[in-house]
Amino acid sequence: MQNSGGKTVVVIDSGGRGASLVYKYSLSPHVKKIIAIPGNDLMQANSKIPVLIFKKVKATDALKIVKLCKRYKADLVDIAQDNAVEEGITDKLTGQGFNVMGPTRKAGQIEWDKAWSRKFMEKYKIPSPKYWVFRSKKEAIKFIEKQNGGAWFIKASGLAEGKGAFPASSKKEAINAVFQMSKLGKAGKKFVIEQWIKGEEFSMFAISDGTSFQIVGSAQDHKRMYDADNGQNTGGMGCSTPALIITKQIYKQAEIIIDKTLKGLLKEDRRYKGVLYLGAIVKHKKVFVIEFNARWGDPEAEVIIPGMKNDLFEIGMHIAQENLANAKIKTDGLSRVAVTGVLHPCASSKKKQIFGIENVLKNKKTMIFGSRVSKKGSKYFVSKGRLFHIVGKGKNVISARKSAYKAMQQISIKRDNLHYRTDIGYRDVERLGKNSV
């Protein structure tokens, strides 16, 4: 459809999450131009309309972001990046009269300060693990040594790009994790030791205008580096939607948790406007909160956003103008699986050429959302870390991931340094009672 509107949207993000937002906003008949800050080189390939990318502007640079929003007369700004929320970019933009989809710094503290978040959950009786907050490694180690066995997660209280949580099944592992906190800089100065609740995880996403909310979708992320959930935690190696672990009973529990959370934030004078990410775990059919994020997840956004049938610009404006009750979220009902391609952990060199991206871009059954890929002329090159996310869709998780892996096999990096998990969605494949692809 030809875009006939005249609106400009600014997306604050650099990765695959931001790329999926660019794609969705480009489908709106209201939108004629998209600004991506910092953006990445694959975003234009995902868009049906022009995208201006400002890679040299940081997502936390409020002064430059406000100037760009004024220069391009932004009609809506979507704050999709966690550091931007902590920096208070929403506060600065709304103070200048802009429509913003994203929480204020105070409301976003539910993500960027895990110690505060746990205290908040305790106050409002939101089910979550037992926890202890520390600022001193010495005091934390003394606490661990007094325990009579057990298992814990040691988590940096601040933002650590999804890499600040360390599982520990013994005192030795827990003490080693405490020493990791100092390597995380500011994020690890304050940290939390939590009871390790062992169960199955899922994430659920709600959008809120501060007083009302609607659930948008669910997903199941795969954070460990290697198949069968082995290896170190990453920012996410892939995910599937919908999360089939969610029964009616579990859905209701999650819905109550989101409702309690938003009402609690409102009572604390922290009206929440934007996307709220619930990271949860199920044990004995009971839902516990692992964490809240104050924005879309990544790579969950890449599988949920394309399935929304709503005009995302209209949804964003409903949130910014606090009339979300007038909207009704609709989805296409399809399953989607995202597989994340990264530079292999053992690979030391960067800037290698990536082959095959052009073929995936032409495939109507799959999508590719770039993250750390650079483009020179018509060629694509490795930058670092998570390079891209390939999304396949289908009537169920089995057909969706067939499409995703078929496309992934068309991509390679010079000297075969491309790494990805081969078992994304395996739990739901097992639930359907069929063999893995």
Sequence and secondary structure as in RCSB ss.txt:
>XXXX:A:sequence
MQNSGGKTVVVIDSGGRGASLVYKYSLSPHVKKIIAIPGNDLMQANSKIPVLIFKKVKATDALKIVKLCKRYKAD
LVDIAQDNAVEEGITDKLTGQGFNVMGPTRKAGQIEWDKAWSRKFMEKYKIPSPKYWVFRSKKEAIKFIEKQNGG
AWFIKASGLAEGKGAFPASSKKEAINAVFQMSKLGKAGKKFVIEQWIKGEEFSMFAISDGTSFQIVGSAQDHKRM
YDADNGQNTGGMGCSTPALIITKQIYKQAEIIIDKTLKGLLKEDRRYKGVLYLGAIVKHKKVFVIEFNARWGDPE
AEVIIPGMKNDLFEIGMHIAQENLANAKIKTDGLSRVAVTGVLHPCASSKKKQIFGIENVLKNKKTMIFGSRVSK
KGSKYFVSKGRLFHIVGKGKNVISARKSAYKAMQQISIKRDNLHYRTDIGYRDVERLGKNSV
>XXXX:A:secstr
      EEEEEEE SHHHHHHHHHHHT TTEEEEEEEE  TTHHHH SS EEE TTS TT HHHHHHHHHHTT S
EEEE  HHHHHHTHHHHHHTTT  EES  HHHHHHHH HHHHHHHHHHTT     EEEES HHHHHHHHHHS S 
 EEEEESS  TT  EEEESSHHHHHHHHHHGGGGGGGGSSEEEEE   SEEEEEEEEEESS EEEEEEEEE  EE
EGGGEEEE S SEEEES TT  HHHHHHHHHHHHHHHHHHHHTT   EEEEEEEEEEETTEEEEEEEESS  TTH
HHHHGGGB S HHHHHHHHHTT GGG    B   EEEEEEEEE TT      EEESHHHHHH TTEEEEESSEEE
ETTEEEE SSEEEEEEEEESSHHHHHHHHHHHHTT EETTS EE  S TTHHHHHHTT    
